[in-house]
């Protein structure tokens, strides 16, 4: 099989998202995706990667991955080069599985689990769609039914009950993020810590330990401030504290972990197994979080998962970006023995994901069953693709 075209689509209403379509002979199309800096990634795909792909068989996945993940600059970052390589790799695996008539998890190694548990990341329907993170304010009224970001700031206990009613037994929130502003994450006012802690206390008061609580920190803090947060949340039995400090020094993260008294996870922002090896050797994490759209794609993610398993650490694929990464990550989760969670965002899979694609995997009673569709299973809806506002670019042989 040869590739006949590379097509990209950007959405002016969701400027972080980039869809990548690799057209193969016979009409098969591999569907890939990455997130953030979409215009820069698009340019790199068409100007640099497409000429290279034309000389390769699309099923030589290891060869292509190795070549694309070794650019002259950027190999240890999740910059445009690595995000472009990630999107291509996801699309190639999708194309490969479709051509073989199998769901993607089977070609990734088969089932390692009968079911995969999920946690709900408590974002809103358009959280993270464009630019930076959306500011949160407890007094802001919910925009719509599943604006869980506003809900956890207003009444985290009520949100926990709502999630439990759906069978979801773990939730991720970031109540401490607003406190980072005063000192740029260097230190924290005690009054702000006390106010943010109330969201965690409200969950325990409402549902006890029926709900696991995951605290996201978005790498906004330096160690002194992060230690203050850890001291505040330690009595509540937190499942993990995610990206507690700026990811600049594995030793700093290891030092923080040793004193935190709560499990630590990092980081969806890492690119390639070398960065994960640094933090694993430093004994800096309890759980490894990876994002297939930023770490190098599925080919590299498999190696990262195997590496973390060698260090006896569980792995958890990231979501909160787009439907392709969500679906393809779930296939990876099913084929990964040391996977503990697949992240999901109900505001997305009941919102714009469902509006944009078919074949979306959905959790039931807090867990996923193995997908049955060919490839990763997600396909764009015709009415979504027909929107005149979309920005398209195509390169052909």
KOLDREN-827697 format. One record per residue (C-alpha): residue number from 1; residue in one letter; x, y, z. Coordinates in nm, 3 decimals, always signed. Layout:
N
(NUM, 'A', (X, Y, Z));
...
This chain:
397
(1, 'X', (+0.000, +0.000, +0.000));
(2, 'X', (+0.109, +0.357, -0.070));
(3, 'X', (-0.011, +0.678, +0.084));
(4, 'X', (-0.179, +0.902, -0.171));
(5, 'X', (-0.242, +1.219, +0.029));
(6, 'X', (-0.205, +1.391, +0.364));
(7, 'X', (-0.499, +1.609, +0.467));
(8, 'X', (-0.531, +1.834, +0.770));
(9, 'X', (-0.831, +2.013, +0.917));
(10, 'X', (-0.830, +2.297, +1.168));
(11, 'X', (-1.137, +2.442, +1.336));
(12, 'X', (-1.147, +2.819, +1.405));
(13, 'X', (-1.385, +2.745, +1.693));
(14, 'X', (-1.139, +2.501, +1.853));
(15, 'X', (-0.799, +2.636, +1.756));
(16, 'X', (-0.599, +2.387, +1.966));
(17, 'X', (-0.723, +2.088, +1.767));
(18, 'X', (-0.566, +1.945, +1.451));
(19, 'X', (-0.710, +1.647, +1.262));
(20, 'X', (-0.481, +1.453, +1.030));
(21, 'X', (-0.602, +1.217, +0.757));
(22, 'X', (-0.364, +0.984, +0.576));
(23, 'X', (-0.525, +0.860, +0.254));
(24, 'X', (-0.417, +0.515, +0.137));
(25, 'X', (-0.469, +0.324, -0.183));
(26, 'X', (-0.808, +0.156, -0.204));
(27, 'X', (-0.993, +0.427, -0.015));
(28, 'X', (-0.879, +0.355, +0.342));
(29, 'X', (-0.810, +0.663, +0.553));
(30, 'X', (-0.611, +0.671, +0.875));
(31, 'X', (-0.739, +0.930, +1.121));
(32, 'X', (-0.491, +1.104, +1.353));
(33, 'X', (-0.501, +1.399, +1.587));
(34, 'X', (-0.290, +1.628, +1.798));
(35, 'X', (-0.351, +1.929, +2.018));
(36, 'X', (-0.208, +2.279, +2.073));
(37, 'X', (-0.021, +2.491, +1.822));
(38, 'X', (-0.232, +2.345, +1.543));
(39, 'X', (-0.118, +2.586, +1.271));
(40, 'X', (+0.253, +2.526, +1.341));
(41, 'X', (+0.205, +2.148, +1.347));
(42, 'X', (+0.007, +2.164, +1.022));
(43, 'X', (+0.288, +2.349, +0.846));
(44, 'X', (+0.546, +2.096, +0.964));
(45, 'X', (+0.330, +1.806, +0.848));
(46, 'X', (+0.288, +1.932, +0.494));
(47, 'X', (+0.627, +2.093, +0.443));
(48, 'X', (+0.856, +1.840, +0.615));
(49, 'X', (+0.682, +1.513, +0.696));
(50, 'X', (+0.471, +1.451, +0.386));
(51, 'X', (+0.770, +1.444, +0.145));
(52, 'X', (+0.933, +1.189, +0.377));
(53, 'X', (+0.622, +0.970, +0.410));
(54, 'X', (+0.591, +0.930, +0.035));
(55, 'X', (+0.908, +0.720, +0.034));
(56, 'X', (+0.788, +0.484, +0.309));
(57, 'X', (+0.547, +0.191, +0.330));
(58, 'X', (+0.279, +0.309, +0.573));
(59, 'X', (+0.292, -0.014, +0.773));
(60, 'X', (+0.663, +0.022, +0.855));
(61, 'X', (+0.550, +0.177, +1.181));
(62, 'X', (+0.871, +0.135, +1.379));
(63, 'X', (+1.087, +0.275, +1.101));
(64, 'X', (+0.867, +0.579, +1.047));
(65, 'X', (+0.835, +0.645, +1.420));
(66, 'X', (+1.211, +0.627, +1.472));
(67, 'X', (+1.279, +0.865, +1.184));
(68, 'X', (+1.013, +1.120, +1.282));
(69, 'X', (+1.104, +1.124, +1.651));
(70, 'X', (+1.465, +1.218, +1.580));
(71, 'X', (+1.444, +1.569, +1.436));
(72, 'X', (+1.753, +1.788, +1.438));
(73, 'X', (+1.590, +2.004, +1.708));
(74, 'X', (+1.303, +1.925, +1.942));
(75, 'X', (+1.352, +1.552, +2.005));
(76, 'X', (+1.318, +1.590, +2.384));
(77, 'X', (+1.025, +1.830, +2.376));
(78, 'X', (+0.658, +1.800, +2.289));
(79, 'X', (+0.695, +2.080, +2.033));
(80, 'X', (+0.555, +2.097, +1.683));
(81, 'X', (+0.786, +1.828, +1.543));
(82, 'X', (+0.688, +1.568, +1.803));
(83, 'X', (+0.318, +1.658, +1.800));
(84, 'X', (+0.319, +1.619, +1.420));
(85, 'X', (+0.495, +1.283, +1.446));
(86, 'X', (+0.242, +1.176, +1.710));
(87, 'X', (-0.057, +1.257, +1.488));
(88, 'X', (+0.097, +1.069, +1.194));
(89, 'X', (+0.172, +0.766, +1.409));
(90, 'X', (-0.187, +0.750, +1.539));
(91, 'X', (-0.320, +0.776, +1.184));
(92, 'X', (-0.084, +0.503, +1.059));
(93, 'X', (-0.188, +0.262, +1.334));
(94, 'X', (-0.553, +0.332, +1.253));
(95, 'X', (-0.487, +0.266, +0.883));
(96, 'X', (-0.296, -0.053, +0.965));
(97, 'X', (-0.573, -0.194, +1.187));
(98, 'X', (-0.842, -0.111, +0.932));
(99, 'X', (-0.643, -0.284, +0.659));
(100, 'X', (-0.608, -0.593, +0.880));
(101, 'X', (-0.978, -0.590, +0.970));
(102, 'X', (-0.914, -0.566, +1.345));
(103, 'X', (-0.977, -0.331, +1.635));
(104, 'X', (-0.660, -0.146, +1.720));
(105, 'X', (-0.608, -0.308, +2.060));
(106, 'X', (-0.561, -0.648, +1.896));
(107, 'X', (-0.266, -0.525, +1.689));
(108, 'X', (-0.121, -0.346, +1.991));
(109, 'X', (-0.085, -0.683, +2.163));
(110, 'X', (-0.436, -0.805, +2.240));
(111, 'X', (-0.640, -0.765, +2.556));
(112, 'X', (-0.456, -0.724, +2.884));
(113, 'X', (-0.783, -0.639, +3.064));
(114, 'X', (-1.149, -0.735, +3.042));
(115, 'X', (-1.244, -0.379, +3.143));
(116, 'X', (-1.057, -0.051, +3.196));
(117, 'X', (-1.159, +0.185, +3.477));
(118, 'X', (-1.203, +0.557, +3.418));
(119, 'X', (-1.210, +0.876, +3.618));
(120, 'X', (-1.401, +1.187, +3.522));
(121, 'X', (-1.194, +1.497, +3.465));
(122, 'X', (-1.426, +1.770, +3.583));
(123, 'X', (-1.391, +2.010, +3.290));
(124, 'X', (-1.661, +2.207, +3.110));
(125, 'X', (-1.793, +2.157, +2.758));
(126, 'X', (-1.550, +2.400, +2.591));
(127, 'X', (-1.265, +2.383, +2.839));
(128, 'X', (-0.926, +2.398, +2.666));
(129, 'X', (-1.077, +2.438, +2.318));
(130, 'X', (-0.866, +2.742, +2.230));
(131, 'X', (-0.562, +2.919, +2.370));
(132, 'X', (-0.473, +2.868, +2.735));
(133, 'X', (-0.672, +2.717, +3.014));
(134, 'X', (-1.010, +2.864, +3.089));
(135, 'X', (-1.025, +3.069, +3.408));
(136, 'X', (-1.253, +2.934, +3.677));
(137, 'X', (-1.468, +3.127, +3.922));
(138, 'X', (-1.687, +2.971, +4.189));
(139, 'X', (-1.960, +3.233, +4.149));
(140, 'X', (-2.001, +3.176, +3.776));
(141, 'X', (-2.327, +3.005, +3.680));
(142, 'X', (-2.297, +2.670, +3.497));
(143, 'X', (-2.315, +2.710, +3.122));
(144, 'X', (-2.492, +2.380, +3.069));
(145, 'X', (-2.566, +2.042, +3.226));
(146, 'X', (-2.215, +1.897, +3.225));
(147, 'X', (-2.008, +2.202, +3.315));
(148, 'X', (-1.831, +2.002, +3.584));
(149, 'X', (-1.555, +2.262, +3.614));
(150, 'X', (-1.796, +2.518, +3.753));
(151, 'X', (-1.979, +2.248, +3.949));
(152, 'X', (-1.674, +2.142, +4.149));
(153, 'X', (-1.604, +2.503, +4.247));
(154, 'X', (-1.964, +2.567, +4.350));
(155, 'X', (-2.058, +2.238, +4.518));
(156, 'X', (-1.808, +1.957, +4.480));
(157, 'X', (-2.010, +1.732, +4.709));
(158, 'X', (-2.318, +1.753, +4.489));
(159, 'X', (-2.103, +1.683, +4.183));
(160, 'X', (-1.954, +1.376, +4.352));
(161, 'X', (-2.304, +1.242, +4.420));
(162, 'X', (-2.403, +1.306, +4.057));
(163, 'X', (-2.099, +1.117, +3.930));
(164, 'X', (-2.155, +0.828, +4.168));
(165, 'X', (-2.511, +0.797, +4.042));
(166, 'X', (-2.359, +0.721, +3.699));
(167, 'X', (-2.121, +0.464, +3.846));
(168, 'X', (-1.815, +0.691, +3.821));
(169, 'X', (-1.601, +0.636, +4.129));
(170, 'X', (-1.308, +0.869, +4.067));
(171, 'X', (-1.296, +1.240, +3.983));
(172, 'X', (-1.017, +1.485, +3.902));
(173, 'X', (-1.040, +1.848, +4.010));
(174, 'X', (-0.803, +2.147, +4.029));
(175, 'X', (-0.932, +2.375, +4.306));
(176, 'X', (-0.584, +2.511, +4.387));
(177, 'X', (-0.511, +2.651, +4.039));
(178, 'X', (-0.661, +2.999, +4.106));
(179, 'X', (-0.431, +3.038, +4.407));
(180, 'X', (-0.121, +3.019, +4.187));
(181, 'X', (-0.165, +3.370, +4.052));
(182, 'X', (-0.066, +3.585, +4.348));
(183, 'X', (+0.296, +3.464, +4.364));
(184, 'X', (+0.319, +3.289, +4.024));
(185, 'X', (+0.320, +2.955, +4.201));
(186, 'X', (+0.618, +3.041, +4.425));
(187, 'X', (+0.411, +3.059, +4.743));
(188, 'X', (+0.045, +3.056, +4.851));
(189, 'X', (-0.175, +3.257, +5.083));
(190, 'X', (-0.309, +3.034, +5.360));
(191, 'X', (-0.657, +3.179, +5.315));
(192, 'X', (-0.656, +3.066, +4.951));
(193, 'X', (-0.539, +2.719, +5.048));
(194, 'X', (-0.818, +2.695, +5.305));
(195, 'X', (-1.077, +2.806, +5.049));
(196, 'X', (-0.958, +2.557, +4.787));
(197, 'X', (-0.944, +2.276, +5.041));
(198, 'X', (-1.318, +2.310, +5.094));
(199, 'X', (-1.386, +2.144, +4.758));
(200, 'X', (-1.196, +1.833, +4.873));
(201, 'X', (-1.365, +1.838, +5.214));
(202, 'X', (-1.707, +1.870, +5.050));
(203, 'X', (-1.652, +1.549, +4.852));
(204, 'X', (-1.554, +1.353, +5.161));
(205, 'X', (-1.846, +1.499, +5.358));
(206, 'X', (-2.093, +1.410, +5.082));
(207, 'X', (-1.984, +1.059, +4.982));
(208, 'X', (-1.705, +0.957, +5.215));
(209, 'X', (-1.449, +0.732, +5.050));
(210, 'X', (-1.690, +0.605, +4.786));
(211, 'X', (-1.525, +0.857, +4.551));
(212, 'X', (-1.153, +0.864, +4.471));
(213, 'X', (-1.018, +1.219, +4.446));
(214, 'X', (-0.740, +1.312, +4.204));
(215, 'X', (-0.587, +1.659, +4.240));
(216, 'X', (-0.454, +1.826, +3.924));
(217, 'X', (-0.198, +2.105, +3.967));
(218, 'X', (-0.107, +2.170, +3.599));
(219, 'X', (+0.262, +2.217, +3.694));
(220, 'X', (+0.178, +2.566, +3.819));
(221, 'X', (+0.370, +2.553, +4.145));
(222, 'X', (+0.723, +2.550, +4.277));
(223, 'X', (+0.808, +2.305, +4.557));
(224, 'X', (+0.737, +2.534, +4.857));
(225, 'X', (+0.383, +2.607, +4.735));
(226, 'X', (+0.322, +2.247, +4.629));
(227, 'X', (+0.427, +2.125, +4.975));
(228, 'X', (+0.163, +2.353, +5.127));
(229, 'X', (-0.102, +2.197, +4.903));
(230, 'X', (+0.016, +1.845, +4.988));
(231, 'X', (-0.010, +1.921, +5.360));
(232, 'X', (-0.366, +2.044, +5.310));
(233, 'X', (-0.492, +1.746, +5.109));
(234, 'X', (-0.302, +1.468, +5.286));
(235, 'X', (-0.573, +1.398, +5.549));
(236, 'X', (-0.834, +1.333, +5.279));
(237, 'X', (-0.681, +1.020, +5.128));
(238, 'X', (-0.603, +1.156, +4.781));
(239, 'X', (-0.550, +0.902, +4.499));
(240, 'X', (-0.281, +1.115, +4.335));
(241, 'X', (-0.147, +1.468, +4.300));
(242, 'X', (-0.079, +1.533, +3.933));
(243, 'X', (+0.201, +1.753, +3.799));
(244, 'X', (+0.248, +1.915, +4.142));
(245, 'X', (+0.548, +2.125, +4.039));
(246, 'X', (+0.696, +2.274, +3.724));
(247, 'X', (+0.848, +1.985, +3.530));
(248, 'X', (+1.200, +2.122, +3.502));
(249, 'X', (+1.409, +1.893, +3.724));
(250, 'X', (+1.346, +1.523, +3.802));
(251, 'X', (+1.539, +1.556, +4.129));
(252, 'X', (+1.311, +1.838, +4.244));
(253, 'X', (+1.009, +1.621, +4.168));
(254, 'X', (+1.167, +1.326, +4.349));
(255, 'X', (+1.242, +1.543, +4.652));
(256, 'X', (+0.883, +1.663, +4.654));
(257, 'X', (+0.746, +1.309, +4.627));
(258, 'X', (+0.949, +1.191, +4.924));
(259, 'X', (+0.793, +1.449, +5.155));
(260, 'X', (+0.448, +1.490, +5.000));
(261, 'X', (+0.270, +1.206, +5.176));
(262, 'X', (+0.041, +1.165, +4.872));
(263, 'X', (+0.106, +0.967, +4.551));
(264, 'X', (+0.249, +1.174, +4.264));
(265, 'X', (+0.189, +1.142, +3.890));
(266, 'X', (+0.364, +1.306, +3.592));
(267, 'X', (+0.340, +1.391, +3.311));
(268, 'X', (+0.121, +1.420, +3.005));
(269, 'X', (+0.360, +1.689, +2.881));
(270, 'X', (+0.664, +1.459, +2.850));
(271, 'X', (+0.786, +1.366, +2.504));
(272, 'X', (+0.951, +1.031, +2.444));
(273, 'X', (+1.075, +0.757, +2.671));
(274, 'X', (+1.396, +0.943, +2.762));
(275, 'X', (+1.206, +1.199, +2.969));
(276, 'X', (+1.012, +0.924, +3.143));
(277, 'X', (+1.336, +0.736, +3.209));
(278, 'X', (+1.475, +1.044, +3.383));
(279, 'X', (+1.185, +1.065, +3.631));
(280, 'X', (+1.170, +0.687, +3.682));
(281, 'X', (+1.541, +0.666, +3.760));
(282, 'X', (+1.497, +0.957, +4.002));
(283, 'X', (+1.212, +0.767, +4.175));
(284, 'X', (+1.003, +1.081, +4.121));
(285, 'X', (+0.658, +0.938, +4.044));
(286, 'X', (+0.412, +0.679, +4.169));
(287, 'X', (+0.211, +0.682, +3.844));
(288, 'X', (+0.315, +0.776, +3.489));
(289, 'X', (+0.077, +0.988, +3.284));
(290, 'X', (+0.128, +0.995, +2.906));
(291, 'X', (-0.048, +1.162, +2.615));
(292, 'X', (-0.024, +0.983, +2.280));
(293, 'X', (-0.063, +1.314, +2.092));
(294, 'X', (+0.238, +1.468, +2.266));
(295, 'X', (+0.474, +1.182, +2.356));
(296, 'X', (+0.535, +1.051, +2.002));
(297, 'X', (+0.220, +0.854, +1.923));
(298, 'X', (+0.116, +0.497, +1.995));
(299, 'X', (+0.447, +0.343, +1.891));
(300, 'X', (+0.638, +0.547, +2.149));
(301, 'X', (+0.361, +0.519, +2.409));
(302, 'X', (+0.391, +0.139, +2.404));
(303, 'X', (+0.761, +0.171, +2.485));
(304, 'X', (+0.692, +0.423, +2.762));
(305, 'X', (+0.435, +0.187, +2.915));
(306, 'X', (+0.680, -0.103, +2.902));
(307, 'X', (+0.949, +0.115, +3.059));
(308, 'X', (+0.722, +0.219, +3.346));
(309, 'X', (+0.626, -0.146, +3.397));
(310, 'X', (+0.995, -0.234, +3.435));
(311, 'X', (+1.008, +0.022, +3.717));
(312, 'X', (+0.689, -0.126, +3.867));
(313, 'X', (+0.486, +0.185, +3.804));
(314, 'X', (+0.131, +0.197, +3.667));
(315, 'X', (+0.052, +0.410, +3.364));
(316, 'X', (-0.257, +0.617, +3.284));
(317, 'X', (-0.324, +0.764, +2.935));
(318, 'X', (-0.434, +1.127, +2.924));
(319, 'X', (-0.744, +1.274, +2.762));
(320, 'X', (-0.905, +1.622, +2.768));
(321, 'X', (-0.802, +1.703, +2.411));
(322, 'X', (-0.992, +1.539, +2.124));
(323, 'X', (-1.198, +1.231, +2.034));
(324, 'X', (-0.926, +1.051, +1.835));
(325, 'X', (-0.674, +1.066, +2.118));
(326, 'X', (-0.948, +0.958, +2.360));
(327, 'X', (-1.043, +0.653, +2.153));
(328, 'X', (-0.692, +0.549, +2.049));
(329, 'X', (-0.568, +0.587, +2.408));
(330, 'X', (-0.839, +0.348, +2.523));
(331, 'X', (-0.716, +0.085, +2.278));
(332, 'X', (-0.366, +0.135, +2.418));
(333, 'X', (-0.503, +0.102, +2.772));
(334, 'X', (-0.663, -0.233, +2.692));
(335, 'X', (-0.336, -0.368, +2.553));
(336, 'X', (-0.121, -0.238, +2.842));
(337, 'X', (-0.091, -0.467, +3.146));
(338, 'X', (+0.013, -0.189, +3.385));
(339, 'X', (-0.262, +0.054, +3.285));
(340, 'X', (-0.464, +0.168, +3.587));
(341, 'X', (-0.704, +0.426, +3.435));
(342, 'X', (-0.816, +0.577, +3.107));
(343, 'X', (-0.905, +0.941, +3.163));
(344, 'X', (-1.239, +1.064, +3.028));
(345, 'X', (-1.436, +1.388, +3.032));
(346, 'X', (-1.812, +1.343, +3.034));
(347, 'X', (-1.858, +1.706, +2.926));
(348, 'X', (-1.674, +1.607, +2.607));
(349, 'X', (-1.809, +1.260, +2.527));
(350, 'X', (-2.161, +1.387, +2.588));
(351, 'X', (-2.084, +1.715, +2.415));
(352, 'X', (-1.864, +1.809, +2.124));
(353, 'X', (-1.699, +1.466, +2.082));
(354, 'X', (-2.041, +1.315, +2.016));
(355, 'X', (-2.128, +1.600, +1.779));
(356, 'X', (-1.806, +1.559, +1.578));
(357, 'X', (-1.754, +1.183, +1.540));
(358, 'X', (-1.916, +0.842, +1.529));
(359, 'X', (-1.788, +0.526, +1.698));
(360, 'X', (-1.715, +0.698, +2.028));
(361, 'X', (-1.640, +0.455, +2.315));
(362, 'X', (-1.847, +0.532, +2.624));
(363, 'X', (-1.796, +0.419, +2.982));
(364, 'X', (-2.063, +0.229, +3.170));
(365, 'X', (-2.066, +0.200, +3.550));
(366, 'X', (-1.728, +0.371, +3.564));
(367, 'X', (-1.542, +0.147, +3.321));
(368, 'X', (-1.496, +0.070, +2.953));
(369, 'X', (-1.555, -0.254, +2.764));
(370, 'X', (-1.316, -0.343, +2.479));
(371, 'X', (-1.406, -0.149, +2.162));
(372, 'X', (-1.516, -0.361, +1.866));
(373, 'X', (-1.486, -0.120, +1.571));
(374, 'X', (-1.201, -0.152, +1.323));
(375, 'X', (-0.899, +0.067, +1.383));
(376, 'X', (-0.956, +0.305, +1.671));
(377, 'X', (-1.319, +0.320, +1.559));
(378, 'X', (-1.372, +0.696, +1.553));
(379, 'X', (-1.481, +0.857, +1.224));
(380, 'X', (-1.572, +1.220, +1.153));
(381, 'X', (-1.939, +1.296, +1.096));
(382, 'X', (-2.030, +1.423, +0.751));
(383, 'X', (-2.215, +1.728, +0.882));
(384, 'X', (-1.914, +1.822, +1.096));
(385, 'X', (-1.682, +1.799, +0.796));
(386, 'X', (-1.924, +2.000, +0.583));
(387, 'X', (-1.892, +2.312, +0.799));
(388, 'X', (-1.765, +2.594, +0.574));
(389, 'X', (-1.558, +2.749, +0.855));
(390, 'X', (-1.312, +2.459, +0.867));
(391, 'X', (-0.957, +2.527, +0.743));
(392, 'X', (-0.838, +2.248, +0.513));
(393, 'X', (-0.506, +2.173, +0.352));
(394, 'X', (-0.418, +1.870, +0.141));
(395, 'X', (-0.089, +1.749, -0.005));
(396, 'X', (-0.092, +1.481, -0.275));
(397, 'X', (+0.168, +1.275, -0.454));
